[in-house]
């Protein structure tokens, strides 16, 4: 099965320690939101990321598959 590139948006700015909980994903933050992006192997891995968002008490805003060829505008941390 081929992995899918996702952008996952949560409300608020995530500090470095919180972003590190999402190892393997890149991030870009503004005071209002943080976008995590990168390759996610399969639906099980996606649910793992979503479970981590919930367990950290973050508010999920959006999840969308994207094309990696366009270049991720997130930065590796």
N, C-alpha and C positions, 0 to 999 in steps of 0.2 A: 504494500500500500504506500502511496506517495504522500509525503507530508504536505501541509497547507500553510501558507503564510497568512498570519492574522494580525489585525490591529485591535487591541482591547483597551477601551477607554474607561478610566475610573475617575470619580470626582475628587478633586483636590490635588495638591502637590505632594508627591511621595519623596521622602528623604532617601538618602543612599542606603541606609540599613534596610528600609522596607523594600526598595527596589531590588536589593540583593536576594530577597526571598523569591524572586522571579528569575533565577539563574538561567542563562541561555536566551533571554529576551532582551531586546534593546528598549530604551525608554526616552521619551521627551516629556518635559513637564512645564506647565505654566502654573500660576497660582490657582487657577480654576480646575485644572484637570491634568491627568497624566495618561499618556498613550504608551502602552507596552506593545511591541511588535516583534515578530520573528516567526521562524518555522516551528510549527507544532506537529508532532509526528502523526497523531490520530485523534479520534474523538475521545478516547480515554485520557490522553494527555491534556486535551482541551478542558475536559471536566476537572482534571487535577488543578489546572491553573485557576479555573473558576471557583473551585473549592477553597483554594488558598486565598483568593480575593475575599470570599465570605468569611473565612476564619480570621482574617486580619481586620475585619469590620469595615472594609472598604465598600463604597457604593459603586456598583457596576453601572456604567452609562451606555456602553455599546460594545458589541463584538461583531467584527466583520472580516470575512476573508478578503485578502488583497493579492495583487500580483507582485511578486518580489522583483520582477524585471524593472518596475518603475523606480526602484531604489527606495529603501526604507528611509524615512526622514527621522527615524529615531536614532539615538546614539548608544553605542555599547557602553555599559558602565562597569 
